[in-house]
Amino acid sequence: MISVAITGGEVVEDEQQEFETTIEPSDSDILLDDNGFPSFQLDPEPHVYQNNNASSSIRNQQESESESDSFASDFYRSGTDWSCLLLQHHDDDDDDDGDVDTITGDSNQINGHDGKTQSERKMKQANLFQMWGLKKPHLSPPPLKKMKVGNEGTHFTKKTNVSANPNSRPRLCPFYKKIPGTPFTVDAFRYGHIEGCSAYFLTHFHSDHYGGLSKGWSHGPIYCTPITARLLAMCLSVNPLFICPLELNTVHVIKGVRVVLLEANHCPGAALIHFRLPNGQCYLHTGDFRACKLMQTYPLLLNERVNVLFLDTTYCNPKYKFPSKEDVLSYVVRTTQNCLKRQPKTLVVVGAYSIGKESVYLAISKALGVKIYANASRRRVLHSFGWPELSGILCSHGKDTLLHVLPISSLRFETLKDYLKTYKDQYAAVLAFRPTGWTYSETIGNQLDLIKPSSKGNVTIFGVPYSEHSSFTELREFVQLLRPDKIIPTVNVGNATNRDKMHSCFREWLKG
């Protein structure tokens, strides 16, 4: 049941970062320690983007912006059928006014229904800011001003650091991080102050999404789940005055827009964000998520049509057809039990991100009846979830249990061999699990017992396809459940080939 409330006011952290598949490089502002956690002592000053090579950086940025603007216009105006973008040819067509441009490109990239290539057709290029009713952002840093947020009258004073370099310019926020018709952005903190934005939403606490947040953040309120809110204050020392926790499954009215956060089935505190505008338009931003059967029962998704879906497309490729989480967990437990029968003096290690993959080591702990060892940084994070069933089985001494959690980046033979030396009096071998969707093999598919581990000496590492992102088939089912008017992919959109392939999938899914 949804209740109603009025609201006033390089360490791998995720599967996306493992293969650097996002549109932007992971140039996080946050310092991470050796275990993949944000450093608790950060630069107190807000991040200012410096340009040490002005001409090169500006040129690259302009090229990126040009591609993004074209992509934005295409998706927002066309939905799932780009044929509506074609202009009727007239002899008196005149491009001098700048409203109509000829789109050129590789002839093998995009073909319309009429068989013509890009270079043979014309498309309407709409100004994205005009479409959204926003002013085009100025490239110079904005002046000092006060910001009033929400209905409670909370005031935030925004500070801006102005660079002494006259050629420096702030990074422009990509269109797919903005919610049309609202002053909202999602996971857009690395761009500093965004003109026209008075509410910044954070889907979850992974560095590729919170990058740009620090102790010095002062650009506006941050809306997120309570778990994420606690992590922002605890790990990044973000000023609590700017953190606005929103309970799940509750209608919050922010700037006249109804906002509901839904469980995303990704990592603790991750949320889908549903926006309903006063004109009835609905937008759903998935952040990172793994679509599941439970989402098909969410009343909000069943009862309110989604007009625009901002979709996590990390694995939007037909080759990714993951087994269920439950099947992978059963396999991990079974493998662990069989290994311990053969060698009782085995140290079991699970690789994990700063948050995420908790279900893997919880399943082993429950099956074996043992506690879980994690270092102080990770224990602090895990305790912040407020999960008694997890907090009660954590221990602070590695010698007290055979089950250890390490950063997923530490799952290397030499690293694990050295780690075993610390416990040489107790254990003779290491069994490690690397749970990530990137280990999925089409050949093995759902036949998990066919997985062959990597072994070297007394260290054995199993790569298991436990993903916290949606597989291709799960994405298809989710899209077919919602049947949105438009789909905006948020991952792997850095080049035209990927965009075209995904767009083709979307058209196929929404046929009929």
Secondary structure as GFF3:
##gff-version 3
##sequence-region A 1 512
A	DSSP	beta_strand	3	6	.	.	.	ID=ss1
A	DSSP	alpha_helix	15	18	.	.	.	ID=ss2
A	DSSP	alpha_helix	54	78	.	.	.	ID=ss3
A	DSSP	three_ten_helix	82	85	.	.	.	ID=ss4
A	DSSP	beta_strand	100	102	.	.	.	ID=ss5
A	DSSP	three_ten_helix	118	120	.	.	.	ID=ss6
A	DSSP	beta_strand	122	124	.	.	.	ID=ss7
A	DSSP	alpha_helix	128	132	.	.	.	ID=ss8
A	DSSP	beta_strand	145	149	.	.	.	ID=ss9
A	DSSP	beta_strand	154	158	.	.	.	ID=ss10
A	DSSP	three_ten_helix	175	177	.	.	.	ID=ss11
A	DSSP	beta_strand	178	179	.	.	.	ID=ss12
A	DSSP	beta_strand	184	186	.	.	.	ID=ss13
A	DSSP	three_ten_helix	189	191	.	.	.	ID=ss14
A	DSSP	beta_strand	199	201	.	.	.	ID=ss15
A	DSSP	alpha_helix	207	210	.	.	.	ID=ss16
A	DSSP	beta_strand	222	224	.	.	.	ID=ss17
A	DSSP	alpha_helix	226	236	.	.	.	ID=ss18
A	DSSP	three_ten_helix	240	242	.	.	.	ID=ss19
A	DSSP	beta_strand	243	245	.	.	.	ID=ss20
A	DSSP	beta_strand	250	254	.	.	.	ID=ss21
A	DSSP	beta_strand	257	263	.	.	.	ID=ss22
A	DSSP	beta_strand	271	276	.	.	.	ID=ss23
A	DSSP	beta_strand	282	285	.	.	.	ID=ss24
A	DSSP	three_ten_helix	293	297	.	.	.	ID=ss25
A	DSSP	alpha_helix	299	303	.	.	.	ID=ss26
A	DSSP	beta_strand	308	311	.	.	.	ID=ss27
A	DSSP	alpha_helix	325	342	.	.	.	ID=ss28
A	DSSP	beta_strand	346	352	.	.	.	ID=ss29
A	DSSP	alpha_helix	358	368	.	.	.	ID=ss30
A	DSSP	beta_strand	372	373	.	.	.	ID=ss31
A	DSSP	alpha_helix	376	384	.	.	.	ID=ss32
A	DSSP	alpha_helix	388	391	.	.	.	ID=ss33
A	DSSP	beta_strand	394	395	.	.	.	ID=ss34
A	DSSP	three_ten_helix	398	400	.	.	.	ID=ss35
A	DSSP	beta_strand	403	407	.	.	.	ID=ss36
A	DSSP	three_ten_helix	408	410	.	.	.	ID=ss37
A	DSSP	alpha_helix	413	421	.	.	.	ID=ss38
A	DSSP	beta_strand	429	435	.	.	.	ID=ss39
A	DSSP	three_ten_helix	437	439	.	.	.	ID=ss40
A	DSSP	three_ten_helix	448	450	.	.	.	ID=ss41
A	DSSP	beta_strand	454	456	.	.	.	ID=ss42
A	DSSP	beta_strand	459	464	.	.	.	ID=ss43
A	DSSP	alpha_helix	472	482	.	.	.	ID=ss44
A	DSSP	beta_strand	486	489	.	.	.	ID=ss45
A	DSSP	alpha_helix	496	509	.	.	.	ID=ss46
###
